[in-house]
């Protein structure tokens, strides 16, 4: 890569790895507030592993349930909910002819909720990502960061940041939605709450 390309890649990594994480964390707090048993299990792991200390990258391999929570959030609410790819050559997919230079629209949001790949697809269940539970699942049944040579350059940075922020805050606080506030999707470049998602902070 030339200097301009390197600069553009670094900027993409930093920008994509922050805005998407903030959106994913918004949905995380909402989902945890609606599933107290999952929240309790997350808190138990954080207390046991961190023992009150600030989480670091070194803790991430031991925070397996925290990782499962983040993966399940990204399944239900992938910030990059839709994107396009250009067919560089003619192809056929499932009986559909794809002309060369066609724009193909892919939707992680739709695929992640498809009953052909996921049992009880609308249910928030981090255990889907437990060791051994992913065997036999098609590779691209789950692609919150895209895939192939054009996978999001910020994916590992975003996952690291996502888990560290979640662990840091959930270690000390619970977040609860403001009663009566509507929760609806707004599909922009990222998958946002249409009316925002104001929450109150409660010490554990």
C-alpha positions in Angstrom: 0.0 0.0 0.0 1.1 3.5 -0.6 1.1 6.2 2.2 -2.4 7.4 1.3 -3.8 3.8 1.5 -2.2 3.2 4.8 -3.6 6.4 6.2 -7.1 5.6 4.9 -7.0 2.1 6.4 -5.9 3.4 9.8 -8.7 6.0 9.8 -11.2 3.4 8.8 -10.1 1.2 11.6 -10.4 3.9 14.2 -13.7 5.4 13.0 -15.4 2.0 12.3 -14.2 0.6 15.6 -15.8 3.3 17.7 -19.2 4.3 16.2 -20.2 0.7 15.7 -19.2 -0.2 19.3 -21.2 2.6 20.8 -24.2 1.4 18.9 -23.7 -2.2 19.9 -23.3 -1.2 23.5 -26.6 0.7 23.4 -28.4 -2.5 22.4 -26.3 -4.5 25.0 -27.6 -2.5 27.9 -31.1 -2.8 26.6 -31.0 -6.6 26.2 -29.4 -7.1 29.6 -32.1 -5.0 31.2 -34.7 -7.3 29.6 -32.9 -10.6 30.6 -31.9 -10.4 34.3 -30.6 -14.0 34.5 -28.2 -13.4 31.7 -27.2 -10.1 33.4 -26.6 -12.0 36.7 -24.4 -14.6 35.0 -22.4 -11.8 33.3 -21.9 -10.0 36.7 -20.9 -13.3 38.3 -18.1 -13.9 35.7 -16.9 -10.3 36.0 -16.7 -10.5 39.8 -15.0 -13.9 39.7 -12.4 -13.0 37.1 -11.7 -9.4 37.7 -12.0 -9.3 41.5 -12.8 -5.6 41.4 -9.8 -4.7 39.2 -10.0 -2.8 35.9 -10.2 -5.2 33.0 -7.3 -5.4 30.6 -6.7 -7.2 27.3 -5.1 -9.9 29.3 -8.4 -10.7 31.0 -10.3 -11.3 27.8 -9.5 -14.9 27.3 -10.9 -15.6 30.8 -14.1 -13.6 30.2 -15.7 -16.3 28.0 -19.3 -15.4 28.9 -18.7 -11.7 28.3 -17.5 -12.6 24.8 -20.6 -14.8 24.3 -22.8 -11.9 25.3 -21.1 -9.5 22.8 -21.4 -12.1 20.0 -25.1 -12.6 20.6 -25.7 -8.8 20.7 -23.9 -8.6 17.4 -26.1 -11.4 16.1 -29.4 -9.6 17.0 -28.3 -6.0 16.4 -25.3 -6.0 14.0 -24.4 -2.3 13.7 -23.5 -2.8 10.0 -26.9 -4.3 9.3 -26.6 -4.3 5.5 -23.9 -3.7 2.9 -23.2 -4.3 -0.8 -20.7 -6.1 -2.8 -20.0 -6.0 -6.6 -20.0 -9.2 -8.6 -16.7 -9.2 -10.5 -18.0 -12.0 -12.7 -21.3 -13.6 -13.7 -22.4 -16.3 -11.2 -25.4 -18.3 -10.0 -26.6 -18.5 -6.4 -29.5 -20.8 -5.5 -30.8 -20.8 -9.0 -30.6 -17.1 -9.4 -28.4 -15.7 -12.2 -26.1 -12.9 -11.1 -24.8 -10.8 -14.0 -21.2 -9.5 -13.9 -20.9 -6.0 -12.3 -24.2 -6.5 -10.4 -24.5 -5.0 -6.9 -25.4 -7.6 -4.4 -27.0 -6.5 -1.1 -26.1 -8.6 2.0 -27.9 -8.3 5.3 -26.3 -9.7 8.5 -29.5 -8.6 10.3 -31.7 -10.8 8.2 -29.3 -13.7 8.1 -28.7 -13.6 11.8 -32.4 -14.0 12.4 -33.1 -16.7 9.8 -34.7 -19.8 11.2 -32.7 -22.0 8.8 -29.6 -21.2 10.7 -30.8 -20.3 14.2 -33.2 -22.0 16.6 -35.5 -19.5 18.3 -33.8 -16.8 16.3 -35.4 -13.8 18.0 -34.4 -14.9 21.5 -31.4 -13.4 23.2 -29.3 -16.4 24.1 -25.5 -16.0 24.5 -25.2 -19.8 25.0 -25.4 -20.1 21.2 -21.8 -19.2 21.1 -20.6 -21.6 23.8 -17.8 -24.0 22.9 -19.2 -26.8 20.9 -22.5 -25.1 20.0 -21.3 -23.6 16.8 -20.3 -26.9 15.1 -22.2 -27.5 11.9 -23.4 -23.9 11.6 -22.6 -22.5 8.1 -19.7 -20.1 8.3 -21.6 -17.1 6.9 -24.7 -17.7 9.0 -22.9 -15.1 11.3 -21.0 -12.3 9.7 -21.4 -9.0 11.7 -18.1 -7.7 10.3 -18.6 -9.0 6.7 -16.1 -11.6 5.5 -13.5 -12.6 3.0 -10.8 -10.3 1.8 -13.0 -7.2 2.6 -13.8 -8.1 6.1 -14.0 -5.0 8.3 -10.5 -4.0 9.2 -11.6 -2.8 12.6 -13.2 -6.1 13.7 -10.7 -7.2 16.2 -10.2 -3.7 17.6 -14.0 -3.3 17.9 -14.5 -6.6 19.7 -11.7 -5.8 22.1 -13.1 -2.4 22.8 -16.7 -3.7 23.1 -15.7 -6.3 25.7 -13.5 -4.0 27.7 -16.1 -1.2 28.0 -18.8 -3.8 28.8 -16.7 -5.4 31.5 -15.6 -2.1 33.0 -19.2 -0.7 33.3 -21.1 -3.9 34.1 -18.7 -4.6 36.9 -20.1 -1.7 38.9 -23.5 -0.7 37.3 -26.8 -1.9 35.9 -28.5 0.2 33.3 -32.3 0.4 33.0 -34.4 2.0 30.2 -36.5 5.0 31.2 -40.0 3.6 31.7 -42.4 4.2 28.8 -39.7 5.2 26.4 -40.4 3.7 22.9 -37.8 1.2 21.6 -37.8 0.9 17.8 -35.1 0.3 15.2 -33.9 3.0 12.8 -31.9 1.5 10.0 -29.4 4.1 9.0 -25.7 3.4 8.1 -25.8 1.7 11.5 -28.7 0.1 13.4 -29.8 2.8 15.9 -32.7 3.1 18.3 -35.2 5.5 16.4 -35.8 7.6 19.5 -32.5 7.1 21.3 -32.4 4.9 24.3 -32.2 6.9 27.5 -31.3 4.8 30.6 -30.8 5.3 34.3 -27.6 4.1 36.0 -27.9 1.9 39.1 -25.0 0.8 41.3 -24.7 -2.9 41.9 
